[in-house]
Amino acid sequence: MTRVDDTEITHATDNGNSKHEPSIKAHIDGLLRNGTPSFPRFLIRLGGTGAIADWADSSYYGKKNPRVWNDIHDIEQLTSLPDTALHRNIEKIVQKAAVDHGDRLKCAIICSCGVYDPGKGPGRAQSQLVPLFCDEIINNTKRAFYTQSGGNTRSWVHIDDLVAVYMKLVEAAAAGGGNADWGLYGYYFTATQEVSQLDFATAIGRILKKHGVIEYEEPVQLPLDDIWKTAQKSKWRYTGIYAFACNTRTVSERARKVLGYEPKAPRLFDCLEEDVLAAVRRGA
């Protein structure tokens, strides 16, 4: 929780469990205790593009899905996703609070995509996807890999650009709401670029070969049956499919339009070597 002058802002993240409903309900209940129409409270939820990932549809496993989600034009669909969508249980709670108590509680959801480059905080400095891929390569396949054509495509954002969106929302909240969109329309993608699994695998294979971690740099095409067997440390059976075979394509239009968001950080491939080596050093 943050206080800026007399503005109370709660930052709600997954904290390792995106389905932990009591936590988000406790945040909301606490904010509503002293929120008023004159002095509303603010809730910023940090979620992820797993919400729109096509992991449940085998049509595009290993292939590029032409569907690109836009946080302005597709807002009606984004606020009515099926209950099977990742993060949906928490987003429904936040969105219901925004509808029921919109005069006293201003809510926003940051739906971030794949994050790269080390964070600067005191906790975990790396995101999930690069270490997960390196773990599979080093401890299982011994080669970077893709499936089908490798055309499945993911949106990415540098940690500094993600934080920029977050801070712009915090600043808007501190100004009583500012020019930001809140409530059902307070839904923000963060993407600055997108990369196919084949290009991602090719780049990581090159880095790992360069540093003597693997013998061959060229990625190998794996059958879908093998992709299902990856990421076995996870309790969710779709983890391998989600990480290595599905699509999460998004356009961050709302943050640019209402927050003046202008991504400035380096691109994924300019930072990837540092991320990969950090994953290798920590044992992936």
Secondary structure by P-SEA (a helix, b strand, c coil): ccccccbbbbbbcccccccaaaaaaaaaaaaaccccccbbbbbbbbbcccccccccccccccbbbcbbbbcccaaaaaacccccccaaaaaaaaaaaaaaccccbbbbbbcccccccccccccccccccaaaaaaaaacccccccccccccbbbbbbcaaaaaaaaaaaaaaaaacccccccccccccccccccccaaaaaaaaaaaaaaaccccccbbbbbcaaaaaaccccccccccccccccccccccccccccccccccccccccccaaaaaaaaaaacc
